[in-house]
């Protein structure tokens, strides 16, 4: 009698595992579909769709310029240029 009870328990466990397996397979299919949707969203940017550039936030665009050792702005030793006042002014307005 014990053998029958053990077999019944095993069969019930198999049925439960099969149910769980099919539920997990359904969930995997839904998650794979969602991954495809999100990857499609990542592939779209303002360059290849009608989206505005302000929505290009998923991927950072790499700057191809190399960083210079110089500081920004005027460099030391550079003579500046500016407009000179003419010698004969018609009118001076303050």
URWOHU-V653223 format. One record per pair of residues at least 4 apart in sequence whose ideal C-beta (glycine too) atoms are under 7 Angstrom apart, sorted by the first residue. I is the first residue (numbers start at 1). GAP is how many residues later the second one is. If there is no record, write none. Layout:
I;GAP, I;GAP
//
This chain:
1;4, 2;4, 3;4, 4;4, 5;4, 6;4, 7;4, 8;4, 9;4, 10;4, 11;4, 12;4, 13;4, 14;4, 15;4, 16;4, 17;4, 18;4, 19;4, 20;4, 21;4, 22;4, 23;4, 24;4, 25;4, 26;4, 27;4, 28;4, 29;4, 30;4, 31;4, 32;4, 33;4, 34;4, 35;4, 36;4, 37;4, 38;4, 39;4, 40;4, 42;16, 42;17, 44;4, 44;5, 44;7, 45;4, 45;6, 45;11, 46;5, 46;6, 46;7, 46;10, 51;4, 70;5, 74;4, 74;6
//
